[in-house]
Amino acid sequence: MKEITKKTYLKWYEDMSFWRKFEDKCRSLYIKRKIRGFLHLYNGQEAIPAGLTHAMDMTKDNLITAYRCHIFPISMGVDPKKVMAELLGKSTGTSCGMGGSMHIFSRKNRFYGGHGIVGGQIPLGAGIAFSDKYFNRKSVTLTLMGDGAIRQGSLHETFNMVMMWKLPVVFICENNKYAMGTSIKRSTNIEEIYKTGLSYGMPSYSVDGMDPEKIAKVAFTAIDRARIGKGATFLDIETYRYRGHSMSDTESYRSKEEIIFFKKKDPILKLKNFIIGNNLESLDYLNNIENLIKKKVNYCVDFAEKSEYPTLKNMYDNVYDETNYPFLK
C-alpha cells in the first residue's frame, strides 16, 4: 500500500475541490446554453477518483467508466482545459469537440471513456484487461459502472469470463443509490450490491465512498491481487450524488431531507475538517487553495471559449483512415 502522508491529504483536498468547482462551472455553462446535450455532474463522488488514482500505478494502469465522466480523465492526468473544450464542442477538446460530455477519451493517459450505453463499458474493460494479460504488460484495468448497470446481462457474462481467465481487472460500482431516478430498493432483490460478485467466486467488498483513504486501501489490495495474476475483484463503493442524474432531472424521487443528510457526509468537508483538526495546515492555507482553484477553472473556460469549433473536414479526419474517402459519394 502506498503511504498516505500530509502531502497526500493536501493533494486530495486540492484535487477534490477543483473537481467540484469544475462541475459547478459546467452546470453554469449549461444553463447559459454554452454546453449542449446531456450533462451528468459528479458532485459528491469526488473521493472515488482521489482514492483510486492513489492506489493505481499511474504509468501503466487503465480506467474505463460510464457517462458521468468529466472528472475521471482529469484525475488520470488529462489537461482539464481540454475536457472543458470538449464539453463546449471545440476542436481543442479530448475528442476534437465531437464526443461531448459522455465521450471523453485519452489514449495517452489510458482513459478509455466515457460510454453512453448503460453497462457497455463492462465487457470493454474486460477486453482491455485481456489484452494486457496476453501481452504480459502487468497493467490493471479499473472498470467502473453505476448501480443501474448491475442489472445488465453483459455484467454477468463478463464476470463469468474474467473469473475463468483470471483477467487483471477491478470492477467498481459507484453506488450512488439511484439508477437515474430508480432506487436500489425498487430494482433489485439483493440490495447489498457487492454480493453480486460472490456467486462467481469473485472477492467482493462494500466500501465507504465518502472517504478517499478507505477507498485507496481497499483498491490497492484489489489492484495488487489483479497484477500478480490472481484475477478480478468487485468493489461496491457506496457514495451519493448531490446533483440530479442529469441537468434535466427534477429529482422528484428523493427528498430534500435525504440530500441534506448526505451532504453532512460531504467528502470534501470531511477532508477539510480532518486537515484542520490534525493541524496539517491552517484554514487560511486551504482558503488560498480554493482561490487558486477558481482561477484555474476560469482559465479552462477561457481556453475553451476562445477555441474554434471543428469543421466538417475534421469530422471525416477523425472517422476515416483513408484520406481520399473512396467510399463516399
Wavefront OBJ file of the C-alpha trace (Angstrom):
o trace
v 0.000 0.000 0.000
v 1.309 3.440 -0.912
v 1.932 5.618 2.111
v -0.720 8.230 2.895
v 1.039 11.364 4.133
v 0.291 15.024 4.807
v 1.133 15.678 1.152
v -1.486 13.079 0.128
v -4.256 14.678 2.184
v -3.457 18.133 0.824
v -3.360 16.841 -2.753
v -6.695 15.120 -2.220
v -8.200 18.325 -0.875
v -6.899 20.400 -3.775
v -7.942 17.862 -6.424
v -11.384 17.158 -4.992
v -12.115 20.867 -4.508
v -11.051 21.569 -8.093
v -13.251 18.777 -9.432
v -16.247 20.126 -7.502
v -15.698 23.679 -8.787
v -15.132 22.362 -12.328
v -18.525 20.638 -12.282
v -20.221 23.680 -10.749
v -18.864 25.752 -13.637
v -20.120 23.163 -16.130
v -23.592 23.481 -14.634
v -23.434 27.259 -15.022
v -22.303 26.978 -18.648
v -25.101 24.500 -19.381
v -27.702 26.898 -18.013
v -26.203 29.565 -20.288
v -26.550 27.092 -23.210
v -22.814 27.057 -23.858
v -22.785 23.314 -23.131
v -25.451 21.382 -25.028
v -26.879 17.875 -24.998
v -26.647 15.763 -21.851
v -24.659 16.743 -18.768
v -24.157 14.377 -15.816
v -22.404 16.011 -12.858
v -20.150 14.291 -10.322
v -20.704 16.430 -7.197
v -20.452 14.319 -4.045
v -18.491 11.412 -5.523
v -15.039 13.043 -5.587
v -13.484 10.703 -3.014
v -13.658 7.838 -5.526
v -11.182 9.110 -8.163
v -8.974 10.503 -5.364
v -8.714 7.133 -3.649
v -8.471 5.014 -6.800
v -5.733 7.010 -8.513
v -3.659 6.955 -5.302
v -3.797 3.156 -5.387
v -3.097 2.820 -9.129
v 0.221 2.664 -10.962
v -0.325 5.805 -13.000
v 2.365 4.801 -15.510
v 0.518 1.743 -16.827
v -2.919 1.095 -15.265
v -6.102 1.798 -17.246
v -9.532 3.134 -16.390
v -12.868 2.951 -18.188
v -16.209 4.264 -16.954
v -19.742 5.248 -17.933
v -21.081 8.659 -18.974
v -20.575 10.622 -15.720
v -17.035 11.062 -16.923
v -15.641 14.621 -16.733
v -13.664 14.136 -13.524
v -12.013 10.766 -14.053
v -9.924 11.799 -17.084
v -8.681 14.824 -15.134
v -7.733 12.541 -12.242
v -5.823 10.368 -14.756
v -3.772 13.359 -15.911
v -5.779 14.711 -18.838
v -5.500 18.506 -19.147
v -8.744 19.927 -17.664
v -8.900 22.728 -20.206
v -9.157 20.090 -22.956
v -12.009 18.422 -21.071
v -13.772 21.783 -20.842
v -13.180 22.374 -24.542
v -14.758 19.006 -25.322
v -17.800 19.920 -23.255
v -18.174 23.119 -25.271
v -17.789 21.179 -28.539
v -14.486 22.776 -29.532
v -11.773 21.298 -31.763
v -9.206 21.513 -28.931
v -11.242 19.040 -26.862
v -10.222 15.495 -25.995
v -12.401 14.082 -28.798
v -11.895 17.097 -31.074
v -15.221 18.540 -29.965
v -17.265 15.712 -31.474
v -17.789 13.497 -28.429
v -19.110 15.896 -25.844
v -19.939 15.229 -22.220
v -20.401 11.462 -22.422
v -17.497 10.544 -24.721
v -14.212 11.787 -23.293
v -11.133 9.698 -24.119
v -7.360 9.850 -23.746
v -5.246 7.015 -25.102
v -2.125 8.777 -23.804
v -3.465 8.751 -20.234
v -5.057 5.294 -20.588
v -8.551 6.653 -20.046
v -10.883 4.710 -22.337
v -14.166 6.595 -21.914
v -16.912 7.819 -21.318
v -19.695 5.449 -22.652
v -23.329 6.385 -23.140
v -24.717 2.828 -23.257
v -25.562 1.645 -19.746
v -23.137 -1.167 -18.894
v -21.494 -1.009 -22.319
v -18.087 -0.339 -20.784
v -18.116 -3.501 -18.621
v -17.111 -6.038 -21.318
v -14.807 -3.418 -22.860
v -12.908 -3.191 -19.561
v -12.500 -6.959 -19.602
v -11.225 -6.726 -23.173
v -8.555 -4.204 -22.215
v -7.518 -6.468 -19.333
v -7.391 -9.473 -21.682
v -5.056 -7.539 -23.984
v -2.757 -6.626 -21.082
v -2.597 -10.253 -19.919
v -1.986 -11.507 -23.461
v 0.962 -9.133 -23.923
v 2.163 -9.558 -20.301
v 2.098 -5.801 -19.587
v 1.426 -6.172 -15.832
v -1.232 -3.463 -16.118
v -4.589 -3.481 -14.331
v -7.845 -2.087 -15.705
v -10.323 -0.396 -13.380
v -13.815 -0.775 -14.828
v -16.439 1.485 -13.269
v -20.213 1.384 -13.528
v -23.286 2.809 -11.819
v -25.677 0.749 -9.715
v -28.142 0.688 -12.621
v -25.638 -1.222 -14.778
v -25.585 -4.100 -12.293
v -28.843 -5.350 -13.837
v -27.330 -5.606 -17.324
v -26.789 -9.089 -18.700
v -23.361 -8.148 -20.046
v -22.109 -7.745 -16.464
v -22.864 -11.377 -15.633
v -21.345 -12.678 -18.859
v -18.233 -10.590 -18.190
v -17.919 -11.618 -14.531
v -18.031 -15.277 -15.552
v -15.408 -14.800 -18.263
v -12.897 -12.812 -16.205
v -13.001 -15.365 -13.389
v -12.412 -18.235 -15.814
v -9.422 -16.458 -17.360
v -8.182 -14.619 -14.240
v -8.002 -11.292 -16.056
v -6.269 -8.307 -14.371
v -9.345 -6.159 -13.787
v -11.051 -4.471 -10.835
v -14.785 -3.872 -11.204
v -16.140 -0.903 -9.288
v -19.769 0.056 -8.755
v -20.210 3.759 -7.999
v -23.287 3.053 -5.925
v -24.984 6.443 -5.598
v -28.302 4.816 -4.596
v -30.213 5.607 -7.800
v -30.245 4.302 -11.359
v -31.384 7.585 -12.900
v -34.474 8.022 -10.686
v -34.986 4.412 -9.622
v -33.764 3.487 -6.141
v -31.938 0.225 -5.458
v -34.840 -0.943 -3.285
v -37.196 -0.750 -6.262
v -34.937 -2.517 -8.756
v -33.231 -5.478 -7.077
v -33.857 -8.257 -4.609
v -30.240 -8.007 -3.423
v -29.664 -4.509 -2.048
v -26.097 -5.300 -0.961
v -24.673 -4.903 -4.449
v -21.247 -6.315 -3.568
v -22.872 -9.759 -3.209
v -23.344 -9.841 -6.997
v -19.714 -10.843 -7.431
v -19.736 -13.599 -4.811
v -21.712 -16.053 -6.956
v -18.796 -16.034 -9.421
v -16.223 -16.671 -6.693
v -15.022 -13.082 -7.075
v -13.744 -11.356 -3.912
v -16.304 -8.590 -3.324
v -16.476 -5.799 -0.762
v -18.615 -2.854 0.294
v -16.606 0.372 0.666
v -17.333 3.797 2.207
v -17.339 6.014 -0.883
v -17.124 9.285 1.051
v -13.588 8.612 2.351
v -10.646 8.565 -0.105
v -8.364 6.842 2.401
v -10.704 3.865 2.825
v -11.142 3.636 -0.936
v -7.382 3.762 -1.554
v -6.652 0.953 0.909
v -9.251 -1.466 -0.490
v -8.412 -0.536 -4.094
v -4.696 -1.146 -3.581
v -5.361 -4.685 -2.339
v -7.660 -5.372 -5.318
v -5.211 -3.912 -7.842
v -2.258 -5.804 -6.362
v -4.251 -9.048 -6.485
v -5.025 -8.494 -10.161
v -1.443 -7.537 -11.012
v 0.055 -10.744 -9.599
v -2.348 -12.880 -11.611
v -4.995 -13.820 -9.056
v -7.827 -12.235 -11.019
v -10.697 -9.821 -10.550
v -12.225 -8.105 -7.516
v -15.559 -6.330 -7.234
v -15.886 -3.180 -5.109
v -19.279 -1.751 -4.214
v -18.345 1.852 -3.376
v -21.281 3.493 -1.614
v -21.448 7.176 -2.487
v -24.049 9.873 -3.212
v -24.544 12.481 -5.932
v -25.678 15.927 -4.783
v -26.984 16.923 -8.216
v -29.637 15.155 -10.254
v -28.948 12.296 -12.622
v -28.527 14.874 -15.384
v -29.374 18.543 -15.859
v -32.908 17.601 -16.938
v -33.593 15.708 -13.688
v -36.283 17.261 -11.456
v -35.238 14.929 -8.580
v -38.818 14.182 -7.594
v -37.803 10.684 -6.457
v -35.815 11.862 -3.399
v -36.483 14.271 -0.559
v -34.599 17.406 0.440
v -34.084 15.817 3.854
v -32.248 12.909 2.242
v -29.928 15.230 0.325
v -29.214 17.286 3.469
v -28.405 14.062 5.356
v -25.821 13.003 2.802
v -24.357 16.498 2.471
v -23.312 16.174 6.110
v -21.066 13.366 4.834
v -19.541 15.545 2.105
v -16.082 14.014 1.406
v -14.505 17.441 0.815
v -15.884 18.875 4.049
v -14.763 15.773 5.972
v -11.266 16.071 4.499
v -11.108 19.785 5.314
v -12.087 19.125 8.935
v -9.508 16.325 9.148
v -6.698 18.544 7.842
v -7.502 21.393 10.229
v -8.328 19.114 13.164
v -4.978 17.333 12.872
v -3.031 20.591 12.373
v -1.802 19.533 8.931
v -2.489 23.033 7.580
v -4.381 26.187 8.514
v -7.770 27.392 7.305
v -6.041 30.303 5.561
v -3.881 27.838 3.623
v -6.947 25.917 2.430
v -8.793 29.131 1.552
v -5.825 30.164 -0.579
v -6.034 26.831 -2.424
v -9.718 27.478 -3.125
v -8.927 30.930 -4.553
v -6.309 29.435 -6.869
v -8.803 26.765 -7.941
v -11.328 29.412 -9.025
v -8.667 30.995 -11.249
v -7.744 27.601 -12.699
v -11.365 26.799 -13.555
v -11.830 30.220 -15.180
v -8.674 29.622 -17.225
v -10.168 26.347 -18.511
v -13.354 28.152 -19.542
v -11.413 30.958 -21.216
v -9.357 28.441 -23.203
v -12.478 26.560 -24.292
v -14.443 29.650 -25.296
v -11.556 31.024 -27.381
v -11.060 27.704 -29.201
v -12.534 27.094 -32.659
v -15.408 24.754 -33.455
v -14.469 21.681 -35.551
v -15.055 21.896 -39.294
v -16.848 19.339 -41.440
v -13.425 18.142 -42.619
v -12.436 17.455 -39.010
v -15.332 15.027 -38.736
v -14.078 12.898 -41.636
v -10.467 13.146 -40.450
v -11.406 11.573 -37.140
v -13.631 8.834 -38.568
v -11.909 7.515 -41.701
v -8.290 6.395 -42.030
v -8.130 6.810 -45.816
v -7.646 10.468 -46.687
v -9.411 10.331 -50.087
v -12.614 8.724 -48.691
v -13.201 6.470 -51.777
v -16.461 5.093 -50.359
v -18.158 8.497 -50.103
v -20.413 9.548 -52.977
l 1 2 3 4 5 6 7 8 9 10 11 12 13 14 15 16 17 18 19 20 21 22 23 24 25 26 27 28 29 30 31 32 33 34 35 36 37 38 39 40 41 42 43 44 45 46 47 48 49 50 51 52 53 54 55 56 57 58 59 60 61 62 63 64 65 66 67 68 69 70 71 72 73 74 75 76 77 78 79 80 81 82 83 84 85 86 87 88 89 90 91 92 93 94 95 96 97 98 99 100 101 102 103 104 105 106 107 108 109 110 111 112 113 114 115 116 117 118 119 120 121 122 123 124 125 126 127 128 129 130 131 132 133 134 135 136 137 138 139 140 141 142 143 144 145 146 147 148 149 150 151 152 153 154 155 156 157 158 159 160 161 162 163 164 165 166 167 168 169 170 171 172 173 174 175 176 177 178 179 180 181 182 183 184 185 186 187 188 189 190 191 192 193 194 195 196 197 198 199 200 201 202 203 204 205 206 207 208 209 210 211 212 213 214 215 216 217 218 219 220 221 222 223 224 225 226 227 228 229 230 231 232 233 234 235 236 237 238 239 240 241 242 243 244 245 246 247 248 249 250 251 252 253 254 255 256 257 258 259 260 261 262 263 264 265 266 267 268 269 270 271 272 273 274 275 276 277 278 279 280 281 282 283 284 285 286 287 288 289 290 291 292 293 294 295 296 297 298 299 300 301 302 303 304 305 306 307 308 309 310 311 312 313 314 315 316 317 318 319 320 321 322 323 324 325 326 327 328 329
